[in-house]
């Protein structure tokens, strides 16, 4: 099985340069080894308007980027503490606070932003729903005065947090946003007594909508969300004075519940028109879902291999090498990249079959030989110490599979998607791949570049079926 194919289109293969390394034929003609270079086509792709995902962190805020104005907000359920009960009938609520934890941000860290919180009142985020990053807010929250549950809008200056929380894992303090929710909401939430299941809990509390209502200069990278109920109750003690106990109960937005990070780009259309007209450069922008599509003309490969090997019935073909290199147009001229460096390429880029994108992410799949290939950003240095960045994909297994398939396709279409990767700390194996949820823009050399076109370097071998059968 073969790792995910590069979203490219092989459009031509020159008779003159298709064999770049020559061909060797053994005296008995049992093995023929040849090499070819096949070109790829590329174009800006904006069809993936939204990707279905399960976020493990969130963007929150609004700011200008080189690819338009980004607005990001959050819809989330809270996990039900199944089996929980308040201590006794004397329990009374004191307050309810929402905590947002962030470690980083994009944009101006000294500019104020106001955060508001609403209660979702129309419906919850059902498991059966295909929750994309452009879901319709009005389907979940009416945004009326009655659903606004912040005691007041919380002003935040990212670079100067008013509060922080100690994180034992990193032995550091994490900037924290504490938002006191209204007393009416606190009393209403405290009346919920059915914690028998997540479904029962969601029937009484559908979730939260978190957004910004002021400021347009930064986006926070929220890595954790917790809502805490502060309450007290009376403990009766025989022959002694009753004791008032203060206690808390935390409700978490974790992987057990549905969450959506909603993105909007008000001027996305005009931005796309601008960058589509650029022919020598392609772009992959996160989280704007601006991607590059690559297409490979499989017919050109089939025909060329048949022509070079002659009678295809005589040989069983193996693809030994099929490297596709995507050149990144980036120059890291500083030792410290600024927070608002929009032109920072993604650390990991996935090449995935275009028609498999949403299924891949919605079902939390990992890269497979036949669907997707993930590779890290690499750097090479020439003799003058110039650094060049690139992504390289090995398509050999995939192409071998295509050659042997009974249902051959005329063309393979792929997209490049920036991703974050979770690996096993012991084995290094990929455990999870998710769409990148930080702001980045990767510029790559287009396949139309006249000086250095994008291509696949192919080395293949034909083994005599007659000899193999002996």
C-alpha positions in Angstrom: 0.0 0.0 0.0 1.2 3.5 -0.7 1.2 6.8 1.1 -1.0 9.6 0.0 -0.4 10.8 -3.5 0.7 14.2 -4.3 -2.1 16.4 -5.5 -0.7 17.1 -8.9 -1.3 16.5 -12.4 1.2 15.0 -14.7 0.5 16.8 -17.9 3.4 16.0 -20.1 6.4 13.8 -20.7 8.9 14.8 -23.3 10.2 12.2 -25.7 13.6 13.9 -25.5 14.0 14.1 -21.7 11.7 11.4 -20.4 14.7 9.1 -19.7 17.0 11.2 -17.7 19.3 8.5 -16.2 19.4 6.1 -19.1 18.2 2.5 -19.2 20.1 -0.6 -18.4 19.2 -4.0 -19.8 20.7 -7.2 -18.4 22.2 -9.5 -21.1 19.5 -12.1 -20.6 16.9 -9.3 -20.7 15.4 -10.5 -17.4 15.4 -7.0 -15.9 15.0 -3.6 -17.5 15.6 -0.5 -15.3 14.7 2.9 -16.7 14.1 6.4 -15.5 11.7 9.2 -16.6 10.7 12.7 -15.5 7.1 13.6 -15.6 5.8 17.1 -15.1 3.0 18.1 -12.7 0.3 20.8 -13.0 -0.7 22.9 -10.1 -3.3 25.6 -9.4 -4.8 27.5 -6.4 -7.7 25.6 -5.0 -10.5 27.3 -3.0 -13.1 24.5 -3.2 -12.4 23.3 0.3 -14.3 26.2 1.9 -14.5 24.3 5.2 -13.0 21.1 6.6 -14.7 18.9 9.1 -12.5 18.7 12.2 -12.3 18.0 15.9 -10.2 20.8 17.3 -7.7 20.3 20.1 -7.1 24.0 20.3 -8.9 27.1 19.1 -8.5 30.5 17.5 -10.4 33.4 19.0 -10.4 37.0 17.7 -10.1 39.1 14.6 -7.2 40.5 12.7 -5.9 41.5 9.3 -3.6 39.1 7.4 -2.1 39.2 4.0 -4.9 36.9 3.0 -7.8 38.9 4.2 -9.5 39.6 7.5 -9.8 36.5 9.7 -12.6 36.3 12.3 -12.6 33.2 14.6 -15.1 32.2 17.2 -15.9 29.0 19.2 -19.0 26.8 19.7 -18.5 24.1 22.3 -20.3 21.7 24.5 -19.1 20.9 28.1 -18.5 17.4 29.3 -21.1 16.0 31.6 -19.6 14.7 34.9 -21.6 11.5 34.8 -23.0 10.4 38.2 -22.2 13.8 39.8 -24.5 15.1 42.6 -24.3 18.3 44.6 -23.6 17.3 48.3 -27.1 18.0 49.7 -30.2 20.1 49.4 -28.6 23.0 51.2 -26.2 23.6 48.3 -26.4 27.1 46.9 -24.5 28.6 43.9 -22.2 31.6 44.5 -21.0 32.2 40.9 -20.0 30.6 37.6 -16.8 31.6 35.8 -15.4 30.7 32.4 -11.7 30.3 32.0 -9.9 30.5 28.7 -6.2 29.5 28.7 -3.8 30.6 25.9 0.0 30.4 25.4 0.3 32.4 22.2 -1.4 34.7 19.8 -1.1 36.2 16.3 -1.0 40.0 15.7 -0.6 42.9 18.0 -0.2 41.6 21.6 -0.6 45.1 23.0 -4.0 45.8 21.5 -7.2 45.3 23.6 -9.8 42.7 22.6 -13.2 42.2 24.2 -14.6 38.7 24.7 -18.3 37.9 25.0 -20.1 34.6 25.9 -23.5 33.4 24.8 -25.5 30.3 25.7 -26.5 28.2 22.8 -30.3 28.1 22.8 -31.5 26.6 19.5 -29.7 23.2 19.3 -26.6 21.5 20.5 -23.7 20.1 18.4 -25.1 16.7 17.6 -22.8 13.7 16.9 -24.6 13.1 13.6 -23.9 16.6 12.3 -21.0 17.1 9.9 -19.5 20.1 11.8 -17.4 22.2 9.5 -15.4 25.4 10.2 -18.1 27.5 8.4 -21.2 26.2 10.2 -24.2 28.6 10.4 -24.2 30.3 13.8 -27.9 31.0 13.6 -28.7 27.3 13.7 -27.3 27.1 17.2 -27.6 30.4 18.9 -30.1 33.3 18.5 -27.7 35.9 19.9 -30.5 37.7 21.8 -30.2 39.6 25.0 -31.4 36.5 26.9 -28.6 34.3 25.6 -25.9 36.8 26.4 -24.5 35.4 29.7 -21.3 37.3 30.3 -21.6 39.6 33.3 -19.9 42.1 31.1 -17.5 41.9 28.1 -14.0 40.9 29.2 -11.2 43.2 28.0 -8.0 41.3 27.2 -4.5 42.5 26.2 -2.7 39.3 25.2 0.8 40.5 26.1 -0.3 41.7 29.5 -2.7 39.1 31.0 -4.6 40.0 34.1 -4.4 36.5 35.4 -2.4 33.2 35.0 -2.6 29.6 36.1 0.3 27.3 37.0 0.8 24.3 34.7 2.6 21.5 36.4 3.6 19.7 33.2 5.7 22.6 31.9 6.3 24.2 35.4 5.2 27.5 34.0 2.3 30.0 34.3 -0.2 30.0 31.5 -2.0 33.4 30.7 -5.7 33.0 31.7 -8.8 34.9 30.8 -11.4 34.8 33.6 -15.0 35.7 32.6 -17.6 35.9 35.3 -21.0 34.8 33.9 -24.3 36.4 34.8 -26.1 35.6 38.1 -29.2 34.6 36.2 -27.2 32.0 34.2 -25.5 30.8 37.3 -28.8 30.1 39.1 -30.3 28.5 36.0 -27.2 26.2 35.4 -27.1 25.2 39.1 -30.7 23.9 38.8 -29.5 21.2 36.4 -29.6 17.9 38.4 -29.5 15.3 35.7 -25.9 14.2 35.2 -26.8 10.7 34.1 -25.4 11.1 30.6 -24.0 13.6 28.1 -27.3 13.4 26.1 -29.4 14.2 29.2 -27.1 17.1 30.2 -27.2 18.6 26.6 -31.0 18.6 26.7 -30.8 21.1 29.6 -27.6 22.9 28.6 -26.7 22.9 24.9 -23.3 24.7 25.1 -21.5 28.0 24.8 -20.7 30.4 22.0 -17.6 32.4 22.6 -16.7 35.4 20.4 -15.1 38.8 20.4 -17.2 42.0 20.1 -14.5 44.6 20.1 -11.0 44.7 18.7 -9.5 43.6 15.4 -5.8 43.4 15.9 -5.1 39.9 17.3 -6.2 36.3 17.4 -5.6 34.2 20.6 -4.5 30.6 20.4 -6.8 29.1 23.0 -5.6 25.7 24.2 -8.1 25.0 27.0 -11.6 25.9 28.1 -13.1 25.3 31.5 -16.3 26.5 33.2 -16.3 26.4 37.0 -19.3 26.5 39.4 -18.5 28.0 42.8 -21.0 26.9 45.5 -21.4 26.3 49.2 -23.4 23.9 51.3 -24.1 23.3 55.0 -22.7 20.2 56.7 -24.7 19.3 59.8 -22.8 17.9 62.7 -24.6 16.4 65.7 -24.1 18.3 69.0 -21.9 20.8 67.2 -22.4 24.0 65.1 -23.2 23.4 61.5 -20.3 24.0 59.1 -20.5 25.9 55.8 -18.3 24.3 53.1 -17.2 26.1 50.0 -16.7 23.9 47.0 -16.3 24.0 43.2 -17.2 21.8 40.2 -15.4 22.1 36.9 -17.0 21.4 33.5 -14.5 20.9 30.7 -14.6 21.4 26.9 -12.5 18.3 26.2 -12.3 15.5 23.5 -15.4 13.8 24.9 -17.7 16.5 23.5 -18.3 18.3 20.2 -16.6 21.5 19.5 -16.3 23.8 16.4 -13.8 26.6 15.7 -15.7 28.8 13.2 -13.8 30.9 10.7 -15.0 33.6 8.5 -13.1 35.7 5.9 -15.3 38.6 4.8 -13.1 39.5 1.9 -12.0 36.0 0.9 -13.4 36.3 -2.6 -11.4 39.3 -3.6 -8.2 37.9 -2.0 -8.7 34.7 -4.1 -9.0 36.7 -7.3 -5.7 38.4 -6.6 -3.7 35.3 -5.9 -5.3 33.1 -8.6 -3.9 35.5 -11.2 -0.3 34.8 -10.0 1.0 32.0 -12.2 4.5 31.4 -10.9 3.5 31.0 -7.2 0.9 28.9 -5.4 -0.3 29.2 -1.8 -1.5 27.1 1.1 -3.1 29.3 3.8 -4.3 28.2 7.2 -7.0 28.4 8.4 -8.4 30.1 5.3 -8.7 26.8 3.5 -6.8 28.2 0.5 -4.9 25.2 -0.8 -2.9 24.1 -3.9 -4.3 21.4 -6.1 -1.8 19.1 -7.9 -2.8 16.8 -10.8 -0.9 13.9 -12.2 -1.7 12.6 -15.7 -1.6 8.9 -15.1 -2.2 8.1 -18.8 1.2 9.7 -19.6 2.9 7.4 -17.1 1.1 4.3 -18.4 1.9 5.1 -22.0 5.6 5.9 -21.3 6.2 2.8 -19.3 4.6 0.6 -22.0 6.6 2.3 -24.7 9.9 1.8 -22.8 9.3 -1.8 -21.7 7.7 -2.9 -24.9 5.4 -5.9 -24.5 3.8 -5.3 -21.1 2.8 -8.9 -20.9 6.5 -9.9 -20.6 7.3 -7.7 -17.6 6.0 -7.1 -14.1 6.6 -3.4 -13.3 7.9 -2.0 -10.0 8.3 1.7 -9.2 11.5 2.0 -7.3 11.6 5.7 -7.0 9.0 8.4 -7.5 10.0 11.6 -5.7 8.0 14.7 -5.9 9.6 17.9 -4.4 7.6 21.0 -3.6 9.9 24.0 -3.3 8.9 26.5 -0.6 9.6 30.2 -1.4 10.7 31.3 2.0 13.8 33.0 3.4 14.3 32.9 7.2 16.5 35.9 7.6 16.0 36.4 11.4 16.9 34.2 14.4 13.5 34.9 16.0 10.4 34.9 13.8 7.9 37.7 14.8 4.5 36.6 16.0 2.7 38.2 13.1 4.9 36.7 10.4 2.2 35.6 8.0 4.7 34.1 5.6 5.8 31.3 7.9 5.5 27.9 6.1 3.7 25.0 7.8 6.0 22.6 9.7 4.0 19.6 8.2 2.3 19.4 4.9 0.0 16.6 3.8 -0.6 15.5 0.2 -4.1 13.9 0.1 -6.5 12.8 -2.6 -8.9 15.6 -3.1 -12.1 13.6 -2.8 -10.9 12.1 0.5 -10.2 15.3 2.5 -13.4 15.6 4.5 -13.7 11.9 5.2 -10.1 11.8 6.3 -10.5 14.5 9.0 -14.1 13.9 10.1 -13.3 10.2 10.8 -9.9 11.1 12.5 -8.0 8.8 10.1 -4.2 8.6 10.0 -2.1 8.7 6.8 -2.3 5.6 4.7 -0.4 4.4 1.7 -3.4 4.9 -0.6 -4.8 8.2 0.7 -2.3 10.6 2.2 1.4 11.3 2.7 2.6 13.6 5.5 6.0 15.1 5.3 7.9 17.7 7.4 9.4 20.9 6.1 13.0 20.2 5.2 16.0 22.5 4.5 19.0 22.0 2.3 22.1 24.2 2.0 24.1 24.8 -1.1 27.9 25.4 -1.4 27.3 29.2 -0.7 25.4 28.4 2.5 22.1 29.4 0.9 19.2 27.6 2.6 16.4 26.2 0.5 13.1 24.8 2.0 11.0 22.1 0.5 8.6 19.2 1.1 9.4 15.9 -0.6 6.9 13.1 -1.2 7.7 9.4 -2.1 5.0 8.2 -4.5 6.6 4.9 -5.5 4.2 2.6 -3.6 1.2 4.6 -4.8 2.1 4.5 -8.4 3.0 0.8 -8.3 -0.5 0.2 -6.9 -2.1 2.3 -9.7 -0.1 0.4 -12.4 -1.4 -2.9 -11.1 -5.0 -1.8 -10.5 -7.7 -3.3 -12.7 -9.5 0.1 -12.6 -6.9 2.5 -13.8 -7.6 6.2 -13.4 -6.8 8.8 -16.1 -5.7 11.4 -13.6 -4.9 11.7 -9.9 -5.9 14.9 -8.2 -4.5 16.0 -4.8 -4.5 18.9 -2.5 -1.8 20.1 -0.2 -3.2 20.6 3.3 -1.1 22.1 6.3 -1.5 19.8 9.3 -0.4 19.3 12.9 1.0 15.9 13.8 0.9 14.0 17.0 3.5 11.1 17.3 4.1 8.4 19.7 6.9 9.5 22.0 8.5 6.1 22.1 8.2 4.8 18.5 7.7 8.1 16.6 4.7 6.6 14.8 2.0 9.1 13.7 -0.9 8.9 16.1 -3.1 11.7 14.8 -3.2 14.3 12.0 -5.4 17.4 12.1 -5.8 20.5 10.0 -3.4 23.2 11.1 -5.2 25.6 13.5 -2.6 28.3 13.6 -2.2 31.1 11.2 0.3 30.3 8.5 0.9 30.9 4.7 3.1 28.6 2.7 4.2 29.9 -0.7 5.4 27.3 -3.1 7.0 27.4 -6.6 4.2 26.8 -9.1 4.4 23.9 -11.6 4.3 26.6 -14.2 7.7 28.0 -13.2 9.8 28.1 -16.4 13.1 27.8 -14.6 12.4 25.0 -12.2 9.1 23.2 -13.0 7.5 20.8 -10.5 8.0 17.2 -11.6 8.2 13.6 -10.5 11.5 11.8 -10.9 10.6 8.2 -11.7 12.8 5.1 -11.7 11.1 1.8 -12.5 12.0 -1.7 -13.3 10.4 -4.4 -15.5 11.0 -8.0 -14.3 10.6 -10.8 -16.8 7.4 -12.7 -16.0 8.9 -15.7 -17.8 12.0 -15.8 -15.6 9.9 -15.2 -12.5 7.7 -18.2 -13.3 10.6 -20.6 -13.7 
